[in-house]
């Protein structure tokens, strides 16, 4: 992601190869999470899954796609409002060189 961001600032357009790598990685991440959930569902009796452990499995499967999707949205300058609100609420704790969050809204 850093390479794509650097290249887009340098040439004012993102490189196609970098976008393909991000798209491929995102697809693998979503597919891997889905395969993880399907595998856990098929092995639920063997693993003796309780409702609490299935919630844990669901959390482990959801966090990576949410994280990469948020990163990609920030990369293409479509910052989620909850990220901006979180940064704004923690402004006094963040380094001063991060800049002004108001221009991102």
C-alpha positions in Angstrom: 0.0 0.0 0.0 2.8 2.4 0.8 4.3 1.9 -2.7 1.0 2.7 -4.3 0.5 5.8 -2.1 4.1 7.0 -2.9 3.6 6.4 -6.6 0.3 8.2 -6.7 1.8 11.2 -5.0 4.8 11.2 -7.4 2.9 10.9 -10.7 -0.6 12.0 -9.5 -2.0 8.6 -10.5 -1.7 5.2 -8.9 0.2 2.4 -10.7 -2.0 -0.3 -12.2 0.3 -3.1 -10.9 0.1 -1.8 -7.3 -3.7 -1.7 -7.6 -3.8 -5.2 -8.9 -1.7 -6.5 -6.0 -4.0 -4.7 -3.5 -7.0 -6.2 -5.3 -5.5 -9.7 -5.3 -4.6 -9.5 -1.7 -8.0 -8.3 -0.7 -9.7 -11.1 -2.7 -7.4 -13.7 -1.0 -8.2 -12.2 2.4 -12.0 -12.3 1.8 -11.7 -15.8 0.3 -9.5 -17.0 3.2 -12.0 -15.7 5.8 -14.9 -17.4 4.0 -12.9 -20.7 3.8 -12.1 -20.4 7.5 -15.8 -20.0 8.4 -16.9 -22.8 6.1 -14.3 -25.1 7.5 -15.2 -24.3 11.1 -18.9 -24.9 10.2 -18.2 -28.3 8.7 -16.0 -29.3 11.6 -18.2 -27.9 14.3 -19.0 -31.3 15.8 -15.4 -32.5 15.7 -14.1 -29.3 17.2 -17.0 -29.3 19.8 -17.8 -25.6 19.1 -19.9 -23.8 21.6 -21.8 -20.6 20.6 -19.1 -18.6 22.4 -16.3 -20.3 20.4 -18.2 -19.7 17.2 -18.4 -16.0 18.0 -14.6 -16.1 18.5 -14.2 -17.8 15.1 -16.5 -15.2 13.5 -14.5 -12.4 15.0 -11.2 -13.9 13.8 -12.7 -14.2 10.3 -14.2 -10.7 10.2 -11.3 -8.5 11.5 -8.8 -9.0 8.7 -11.3 -8.1 5.8 -12.5 -5.1 7.8 -8.9 -4.0 8.4 -7.8 -4.3 4.8 -11.0 -2.7 3.5 -10.5 0.3 5.8 -6.9 0.6 4.6 -7.9 0.5 1.0 -10.6 3.1 1.6 -8.1 5.4 3.2 -5.7 4.7 0.3 -8.2 6.0 -2.2 -9.1 9.0 0.0 -12.5 7.7 1.0 -11.8 7.9 4.7 -14.5 6.2 6.8 -16.2 8.6 9.2 -15.5 6.4 12.2 -11.8 6.6 11.6 -11.9 10.4 11.3 -14.0 10.6 14.5 -11.6 8.3 16.3 -8.6 10.4 15.2 -10.3 13.6 16.1 -11.1 12.3 19.6 -7.5 11.3 20.1 -6.0 14.4 18.5 -4.2 15.5 21.7 -2.6 12.1 22.0 -1.4 11.9 18.4 1.9 13.3 17.1 1.6 16.8 15.6 3.1 15.8 12.2 0.0 13.7 11.4 -1.7 16.8 10.1 -5.2 18.2 10.2 -8.0 15.8 10.0 -10.5 18.4 9.1 -9.3 18.5 5.5 -10.1 14.8 5.1 -13.8 15.1 5.9 
